[in-house]
Amino acid sequence: MKKYSSFQATNFLKSFTLFFFGLTFLWAAGNYIAIRDILISWPIFIVNLILSIVLGWWYYRQRYHLVFSYDDDGFILQVGKKIMANRWAEFTAVSLFHPGRGDLFVRLYQNNNEVVEIPASLLRVHPSEFRFEVMGFVDKAAGR
Amino acid sequence: MLGEREYLLKLEYNLMLGGGRWVADFKESFWNFSCNEVIFEMMISGGMRLKGFALSRLASALLMPNYHAACFAYPDDPGLKRLPIMLKAVRRYMKDQDIKWSWVVIPCESAFSPQAMASMEKNEVHDLGIALVNLHTQEIVTNRSYIGRRMSRFVNTFK
């Protein structure tokens, strides 16, 4: 089974920033409530930074991290904690989809017109070549 | 010389991620697209509302009509013998999917017949742009409609 996993710096930065500003706000609010003053020092900043990196990484793994594995029979796509497992035989059509910002997805259509999208650009596979590979799997599974 | 497949891949890239975005938001591409009993090598569909950030999106929503558009391509028809059947399928698909205008691109590694070129230069059908692309000489002939004349610079993806 082929496996792709990609670190998405933008999403990690988003998670880190969320926790950094969140913790800063909580620290400032807590200080103000307790002592009517806000303590600021380098050790506090460094602890905040380290905590934000740790929590940001945890949140990134929970929500955004991509792992994709596939073989002739089907694929497993994991986005954060969500896991989606499908067989190629469940799909009838394949397309290359551009939702914007230069990212390309391989879209798979099911019989009931439901769509599954594989984020090819984010996984750092060549979107066009990967699309043809997927088309081959879907055609083979459908006996075409 | 570019092969037909390489040309179509470049055309797909140009329409979805390159200069084609100035004409329409071509966002989905199908290969071996079956349409009313004929098969197109490639079909790219999209709309006229361009994406962007804040002001571009607002301007697009206020100024642009929300039309659907498509680009169909099938290779290797130097005498344009298959064109009437293909155009009939395109027209039916446009009607079914409420598509306001379409491009039909016909890349060919050999020369188009003089009759085919002449018929294309006379063709003025208003909601279709048709381009004959000679991959050997890199010559592009389009039909005379506004959509046809406009498409030539976007299907010129030889480099």
Interface residues (C-beta under 8 A of the other chain):
Chain A: A93 V94 S95 L96 F97 H98 P99 G100 G102 L104 R107 S128 R131 F132 M135
Chain B: L9 E12 Y13 M16 L17 F26 K27 E28 S29 F30 W31 N32 K51
